[in-house]
Amino acid sequence: MNHPHALADIRVVDLSRVLAGPYCAMLLADYGADVIKIEQPGSGDPTRAWGPPWVGEPSVGTAQSAYYQTANRNKRSLTLDLKAAEGQAIARRLITGADVVVENFMPGTMATFGLDYATLAATQPGLIYCAITGYGQTGPYRDRPGYDFMIQAEGGVMSITGPAEGEPHKVGVAIVDISAALYAATAILAALHHRQRTGRGQYIDVALFDAQIGWLANVAHNAFAGTSPQRHGNAHANIVPYETFAAADEPIVVGIGSDAQWQRFCALAGRPDLATEPRYATNAGRVAARAELIPRLVEVFRERPAADWLARLSAARIPAAPINDVPTALADPQTAARDMVQWVTHPARGPQQVLGPVAKLSATPATVRDAPPSLGEHSDAILRELGYSEKEVTDLRARSVI
């Protein structure tokens, strides 16, 4: 059977909250999976209250935090009290018809609900179960709560972020959560492929801490090579020049990644003396001479305004860019050309902007189909799909099970 979306035949039960788990499940939803988000009756995902800013009107009860919007498009919302035996029974019935479970409770919590992988897989061996936690299911820190900021600090990234002479800085977005979500989503897709071959599901253990360590990438390998990575502000540890420079009117970013680019830069800047200086001829030489070379380049860039530099550098095929604020980046013509900002309409909140999917698939494109749901927006419909009668649904709601 042909499906309009790559994961149109996959159902995901999203038991996660806040960012890493919900973002992972949202990526699967973008590829067409039917993602059912389970939320606590009355309050829902904690990020629903993480405002302002809000989308919608708080005075008429349609408001939703901008933060919640981040990770919950294309999902259906079912409110369910997992601490109640009836809520657990509903969750098990729902998972019986699902392919994937995503959860981010503390290790051991799901076992108290009877919703852990070992219990579910005993009767559902094809289930793929992804647990996202701060530190994973093993190790001395497994029982610690894990938050993005703390793991940025503990995992090393803050030590290399910020001014060289200043204090350590965190990254401006929750990059640990987002990267963990990406690792989790790719692992789920790998597990789905494995199940297609074998019929067997599996357990996926993703830790925010591991994600942080994993994306240290070249910086980690600098450490393996015997260096102690330091903060370089906006400069690069291994490439020179590769940083911000103040033009006559405003700063720009310039990245000269090859010796050929260096020669072209010297030509367009009218500085043959820099081109012929033997110490600057190679990147290794420029790195060694960083303290001497960068002040000379600072004086060069002050000679022309930013727009002039950007035009010249672009014409010479040398990577350079303006430093845009977020609204400017979202309004950039390249952003529009790539459909990275899209409109979606919610029945209560009306039209709203959301970010678009990143990966563009030619045959089964990811799409934004539905706005992030209101709390419990789809509870009745989902329970009817599971075979509950109207009377049963009314009774469950009266007893705050849903």
Helices and strands as residue ranges (DSSP letters): E 11-14, H 20-30, E 34-39, G 46-49, E 54-55, G 58-60, E 64-65, H 66-69, E 75-79, H 85-96, E 100-103, H 109-112, H 117-121, E 128-133, H 148-154, G 157-160, H 175-198, E 202-207, H 208-214, H 217-224, E 242-246, E 251-255, H 259-268, H 272-276, G 278-280, H 283-288, H 290-301, H 306-315, E 320-322, H 326-330, H 333-337, E 341-346, E 350-355, H 379-385, H 390-398
